[in-house]
C-alpha cells in the first residue's frame, strides 16, 4: 500500500499497529519522528511517545491508520 505525502509523493505505508520502539515515521514535508516509547495500547488505538528534533510529545493513532515507516 502507498500513501501520498505532501512535497514528497507516494511512499510505502503500513498500519500503525506495526509501530515499535525505535521506529522512525515520516510525515508531510519530510518531518521525521522517532518513537521513544509505547505509552498506551487499546484494542483500537496506540499512544506513542515521539521525538521530532528537540520536541518530545505523545501522538495517538488508530491502529488501522496507514503511516510511512522509514525503519
C-alpha positions as a Markdown table, in Angstrom:
| # | Residue | x | y | z |
|---|---|---|---|---|
| 1 | Unk | 0.0 | 0.0 | 0.0 |
| 2 | Unk | 1.1 | 3.6 | -0.6 |
| 3 | Unk | 0.1 | 7.0 | 0.9 |
| 4 | Unk | 0.6 | 10.4 | -0.7 |
| 5 | Unk | 2.8 | 12.7 | 1.4 |
| 6 | Unk | 2.8 | 16.4 | 0.6 |
| 7 | Unk | 6.0 | 17.6 | -1.1 |
| 8 | Unk | 7.3 | 14.0 | -1.1 |
| 9 | Unk | 5.0 | 11.9 | -3.2 |
| 10 | Unk | 3.8 | 8.4 | -2.9 |
| 11 | Unk | 5.5 | 6.4 | -0.1 |
| 12 | Unk | 5.0 | 2.8 | 1.1 |
| 13 | Unk | 2.7 | 2.6 | 4.1 |
| 14 | Unk | 1.9 | 0.2 | 6.9 |
| 15 | Unk | -0.8 | 0.1 | 9.6 |
| 16 | Unk | 0.1 | 2.0 | 12.8 |
| 17 | Unk | -0.2 | -1.3 | 14.7 |
| 18 | Unk | 3.3 | -2.2 | 13.3 |
| 19 | Unk | 4.9 | 0.7 | 15.2 |
| 20 | Unk | 7.6 | -0.4 | 17.7 |
| 21 | Unk | 10.1 | 1.5 | 19.9 |
| 22 | Unk | 12.8 | 2.9 | 17.7 |
| 23 | Unk | 10.6 | 3.2 | 14.6 |
| 24 | Unk | 11.1 | 6.3 | 12.5 |
| 25 | Unk | 7.9 | 7.8 | 11.0 |
| 26 | Unk | 7.9 | 10.3 | 8.2 |
| 27 | Unk | 5.0 | 12.8 | 7.7 |
| 28 | Unk | 4.2 | 15.6 | 5.2 |
| 29 | Unk | 7.0 | 17.8 | 4.1 |
| 30 | Unk | 9.6 | 15.3 | 5.3 |
| 31 | Unk | 9.0 | 15.7 | 9.0 |
| 32 | Unk | 10.5 | 12.7 | 10.9 |
| 33 | Unk | 9.6 | 11.4 | 14.3 |
| 34 | Unk | 11.3 | 8.7 | 16.3 |
| 35 | Unk | 9.2 | 6.5 | 18.6 |
| 36 | Unk | 10.7 | 6.6 | 22.1 |
| 37 | Unk | 8.1 | 4.5 | 23.9 |
| 38 | Unk | 4.6 | 3.0 | 23.6 |
| 39 | Unk | 2.6 | 4.8 | 26.3 |
| 40 | Unk | -0.8 | 3.1 | 26.0 |
| 41 | Unk | -2.3 | 0.5 | 23.8 |
| 42 | Unk | -6.0 | -0.4 | 23.5 |
| 43 | Unk | -7.9 | -2.7 | 21.1 |
| 44 | Unk | -8.2 | 0.1 | 18.6 |
| 45 | Unk | -5.6 | 2.8 | 19.4 |
| 46 | Unk | -1.9 | 3.2 | 20.1 |
| 47 | Unk | -0.4 | 6.1 | 22.0 |
| 48 | Unk | 3.3 | 6.6 | 21.4 |
| 49 | Unk | 5.9 | 9.0 | 22.9 |
| 50 | Unk | 7.7 | 10.6 | 20.0 |
| 51 | Unk | 10.7 | 12.9 | 19.4 |
| 52 | Unk | 10.9 | 15.3 | 16.5 |
| 53 | Unk | 14.0 | 17.5 | 16.7 |
| 54 | Unk | 14.0 | 18.9 | 20.2 |
| 55 | Unk | 10.2 | 18.4 | 20.7 |
| 56 | Unk | 9.0 | 15.4 | 22.7 |
| 57 | Unk | 5.3 | 14.6 | 22.9 |
| 58 | Unk | 2.6 | 11.9 | 22.6 |
| 59 | Unk | 0.8 | 11.0 | 19.4 |
| 60 | Unk | -2.4 | 8.9 | 19.5 |
| 61 | Unk | -3.1 | 6.9 | 16.4 |
| 62 | Unk | -5.8 | 4.4 | 15.3 |
| 63 | Unk | -4.1 | 1.0 | 14.8 |
| 64 | Unk | -5.5 | 0.7 | 11.3 |
| 65 | Unk | -4.3 | 4.2 | 10.2 |
| 66 | Unk | -1.7 | 4.0 | 7.4 |
| 67 | Unk | 1.7 | 5.6 | 8.3 |
| 68 | Unk | 5.0 | 5.8 | 6.5 |
| 69 | Unk | 7.6 | 3.8 | 8.5 |
| 70 | Unk | 11.2 | 4.6 | 7.4 |
| 71 | Unk | 12.9 | 2.0 | 9.7 |
